[in-house]
Amino acid sequence: MRLFAQGTMPSGRNSPRPLRRDRPARARDAAGTRLNLKKLTAADSKDVWKWRNDPATRKNSTVRRRIAWKEHQRWFRKVLKGRRHHLFLVTQKKSKLGMIRFDVRSKRMLEISINMNPEFRGQGFGQKSLRLACRRMKKRFPNHLQKAVIRKKNKASEKIFSRAGFLPAQALDKSGRWLWVRR
Ligand SMILES: CC(C)(COP(=O)(O)OP(=O)(O)OC[C@H]1O[C@@H](n2cnc3c(N)ncnc32)[C@H](O)[C@@H]1OP(=O)(O)O)[C@@H](O)C(=O)NCCC(=O)NCCS
């Protein structure tokens, strides 16, 4: 699928504005403490479930209802086993800061989803984690485009994806969902 020619990204009046890539990529926070990306495991299931049912997460998701524990467990086991899914847990020392998932959608496309632990949002961790994870996956899948679906009202998400090098490519529907892409 060709989404846009190089240098000709759509920029209609209503398209989300890409932000300047004005922040250096750092894997450390202001205090110099390192963030780590680990493989997500079955032991993280409950945390992931709690974060998924957080109201802000639900508001920004395609499926907005609460997810029952059993339904979550079935899904979680499936994605942990699936070879098309790459799941990262972001940690700092012993704190679990959030998770990032990459789904291999095709031979050319990875889809990304990020959900930070509500206790650690708004502290710059989402931005740093996304950059780290995207870079790591680019090394592993150099020829794949990375895409994400972002609601126009999700300003924090637009900021972190834009700063990680994503650009808005196309509106997906009238509900304000946009496809963002990074080469
Ligand atoms: C979106 C999300 C991943 C961002 O991670 P985060 O750690 O909270 O974001 P950061 O602290 O790195 O902040 C990035 C920028 O967004 C801003 N921001 C954070 N929360 C915001 C909010 N609720 N409204 C507007 N801006 C916000 C920050 O101020 C920062 O901008 P600045 O550097 O210009 O000050 C996180 O909030 C989250 O998990 N949200 C729920 C799930 C979700 O929306 N996932 C994305 C689906 S595409």
The ligand as an SDF file (V2000), in Angstrom:
LIG
                    3D

 48 50  0  0  0  0  0  0  0  0999 V2000
   -0.4410    8.9970   25.3250 C   0  0  0  0  0  0  0  0  0  0  0  0
    0.6150    8.5520   26.3370 C   0  0  0  0  0  0  0  0  0  0  0  0
    1.2990    7.2870   25.8140 C   0  0  0  0  0  0  0  0  0  0  0  0
    1.6520    9.6800   26.4750 C   0  0  0  0  0  0  0  0  0  0  0  0
    2.6360    9.2850   27.4180 O   0  0  0  0  0  0  0  0  0  0  0  0
    2.9940   10.2460   28.6450 P   0  0  0  0  0  0  0  0  0  0  0  0
    4.1140    9.6420   29.3780 O   0  0  0  0  0  0  0  0  0  0  0  0
    1.7440   10.5290   29.4130 O   0  0  0  0  0  0  0  0  0  0  0  0
    3.4180   11.5400   27.8580 O   0  0  0  0  0  0  0  0  0  0  0  0
    4.6940   12.4640   28.1410 P   0  0  0  0  0  0  0  0  0  0  0  0
    4.7890   12.7360   29.5940 O   0  0  0  0  0  0  0  0  0  0  0  0
    5.8720   11.8400   27.4670 O   0  0  0  0  0  0  0  0  0  0  0  0
    4.2380   13.8040   27.4650 O   0  0  0  0  0  0  0  0  0  0  0  0
    4.3730   14.0940   26.1230 C   0  0  0  0  0  0  0  0  0  0  0  0
    3.7760   15.4510   25.8740 C   0  0  0  0  0  0  0  0  0  0  0  0
    2.3520   15.3840   25.9790 O   0  0  0  0  0  0  0  0  0  0  0  0
    1.8910   16.3350   26.9400 C   0  0  0  0  0  0  0  0  0  0  0  0
    0.7770   15.7400   27.6390 N   0  0  0  0  0  0  0  0  0  0  0  0
    0.8030   14.7250   28.5280 C   0  0  0  0  0  0  0  0  0  0  0  0
   -0.4370   14.4360   28.9360 N   0  0  0  0  0  0  0  0  0  0  0  0
   -1.2640   15.2910   28.2900 C   0  0  0  0  0  0  0  0  0  0  0  0
   -2.6640   15.5010   28.2740 C   0  0  0  0  0  0  0  0  0  0  0  0
   -3.4860   14.7410   29.0170 N   0  0  0  0  0  0  0  0  0  0  0  0
   -3.1440   16.4860   27.4720 N   0  0  0  0  0  0  0  0  0  0  0  0
   -2.3440   17.2270   26.7050 C   0  0  0  0  0  0  0  0  0  0  0  0
   -1.0020   17.0820   26.6680 N   0  0  0  0  0  0  0  0  0  0  0  0
   -0.4710   16.1200   27.4530 C   0  0  0  0  0  0  0  0  0  0  0  0
    3.0620   16.5820   27.8560 C   0  0  0  0  0  0  0  0  0  0  0  0
    2.9600   17.8160   28.5100 O   0  0  0  0  0  0  0  0  0  0  0  0
    4.2070   16.5230   26.8590 C   0  0  0  0  0  0  0  0  0  0  0  0
    4.2840   17.7060   26.1270 O   0  0  0  0  0  0  0  0  0  0  0  0
    5.4240   18.8050   26.4170 P   0  0  0  0  0  0  0  0  0  0  0  0
    6.7190   18.0390   26.3730 O   0  0  0  0  0  0  0  0  0  0  0  0
    5.2350   19.7830   25.3120 O   0  0  0  0  0  0  0  0  0  0  0  0
    5.1280   19.3460   27.7830 O   0  0  0  0  0  0  0  0  0  0  0  0
    0.0010    8.2610   27.7440 C   0  0  0  0  0  0  0  0  0  0  0  0
   -0.5600    9.4350   28.2560 O   0  0  0  0  0  0  0  0  0  0  0  0
   -1.0280    7.1500   27.7300 C   0  0  0  0  0  0  0  0  0  0  0  0
   -0.6570    5.9930   27.9150 O   0  0  0  0  0  0  0  0  0  0  0  0
   -2.3100    7.5180   27.5000 N   0  0  0  0  0  0  0  0  0  0  0  0
   -3.4070    6.5320   27.4640 C   0  0  0  0  0  0  0  0  0  0  0  0
   -3.3040    5.5610   26.3000 C   0  0  0  0  0  0  0  0  0  0  0  0
   -3.1330    6.2480   24.9670 C   0  0  0  0  0  0  0  0  0  0  0  0
   -3.7230    7.2850   24.6910 O   0  0  0  0  0  0  0  0  0  0  0  0
   -2.2910    5.6350   24.1080 N   0  0  0  0  0  0  0  0  0  0  0  0
   -2.0110    6.1370   22.7930 C   0  0  0  0  0  0  0  0  0  0  0  0
   -2.9930    5.6490   21.7910 C   0  0  0  0  0  0  0  0  0  0  0  0
   -2.4780    6.1720   20.1770 S   0  0  0  0  0  0  0  0  0  0  0  0
  1  2  1  0
  2  3  1  0
  2  4  1  0
  2 36  1  0
  4  5  1  0
  5  6  1  0
  6  7  2  0
  6  8  1  0
  6  9  1  0
  9 10  1  0
 10 11  2  0
 10 12  1  0
 10 13  1  0
 13 14  1  0
 14 15  1  0
 15 16  1  0
 15 30  1  0
 16 17  1  0
 17 18  1  0
 17 28  1  0
 18 19  1  0
 18 27  1  0
 19 20  2  0
 20 21  1  0
 21 22  1  0
 21 27  2  0
 22 23  1  0
 22 24  2  0
 24 25  1  0
 25 26  2  0
 26 27  1  0
 28 29  1  0
 28 30  1  0
 30 31  1  0
 31 32  1  0
 32 33  2  0
 32 34  1  0
 32 35  1  0
 36 37  1  0
 36 38  1  0
 38 39  2  0
 38 40  1  0
 40 41  1  0
 41 42  1  0
 42 43  1  0
 43 44  2  0
 43 45  1  0
 45 46  1  0
 46 47  1  0
 47 48  1  0
M  END
$$$$
